[in-house]
Amino acid sequence: TETDTETETETDAGAAPAPPDVEAPAPPGAAGGADVTGADDPAAVAVAEGGAADAAEPELPSILRMAMRRGFTASLDGEITDDGRRFYRTVRGGYVRASRLRGRTPSDHRGVALGATWELPLGFVWRSGTRRLRRRGDRFLNAGPLERLTLVDIAETVQRGRRSYVVDPEGFAANRRSVRVATPQARPEGVAADERWVHVSLAEQTLVAYEGDRPVYATSVSTGREGFETPVGTFRVQSKHVSTTMDDLMSADPYQIEDVPWTLYFEGNYALHGAFWHGGFGRVRSHGCVNLAPADARWLFHWAGPELPPGWHGVFASRGRPGTVVHVTE
């Protein structure tokens, strides 16, 4: 039988320290710096190594563009060797010692298209150590582990004493506290019957994309942690950017992350965007933005309005090119 050993909070075991969670500045009006092209390989992302920086920023020689701190990221498109030392070239024309960087592999998590095989309600396992259970009469027997972010097809929810379980059509179950559940939501007031819109549940850490009353895509996300809560309400996407640099170099906890992908601003500094620097989806952890796995963010970016014209890097919503509704609930 099951014993309840799962904990409410945890970290990814064995994972390297992640860069700091960052959010966007005000939506950019123009990209800074020149792009560098001509590399043989697609752009990669690396994270700066090293110890904590001094509180006072040293004066930099004119040859240096900026002082990289631990956790800063750079997008790379090539490398050179000079006097036996290897340097990576960034997409913005800077150079960084290769020995000071380590690679960052994005999460391969992705949501699921709805309507054919999958329908709501469905769930995503968010706790490490979750067990798959087999229902036998009134008992639940251990049937092995369930990996984090495993998709769960929910046929029913049952109560056993003080515990609740979600059960799939084959009779396998999981502790409800270990699963983030996406359920059907009513269309917000003012959204047309055939209009596209997005629902974000802060309580469940899920995102569902709708076309009118029909859900078409669901995934798990990471929203703002305590003190940095994602705003609740009904908004519209204000602008979209294929990528943008998010930084604050003047704060007590400075950060820089180049090429944050598939960014959709919906309320001031708050955005839906891809997060390649962590895989903790299903848990609150951001400074207020809605973090998605890169594959999910890419799908949402191309599905949601305003439509990005071919060859453009970004677009702002307008009366003739409206942004998709983003409905955020507790």
Beta strands, then each sheet from edge to edge (+ up, - down):
strand 1: 44-48
strand 2: 73-82
strand 3: 85-90
strand 4: 95-97
strand 5: 101-103
strand 6: 112-113
strand 7: 122-125
strand 8: 131-136
strand 9: 139-145
strand 10: 151-153
strand 11: 156-160
strand 12: 163-167
strand 13: 172-175
strand 14: 179-182
strand 15: 196-201
strand 16: 206-211
strand 17: 214-220
strand 18: 233-236
strand 19: 239-248
strand 20: 255-267
strand 21: 270-274
strand 22: 290-292
strand 23: 314-316
strand 24: 325-329
sheet 1: 4+ 3- 2+ 1- 5+
sheet 2: 6+ 17- 16+ 15- 24- 18+
sheet 3: 10+ 7- 14+
sheet 4: 9+ 8- 13+ 12- 11+
sheet 5: 22+ 21+ 20- 19+ 23-
end
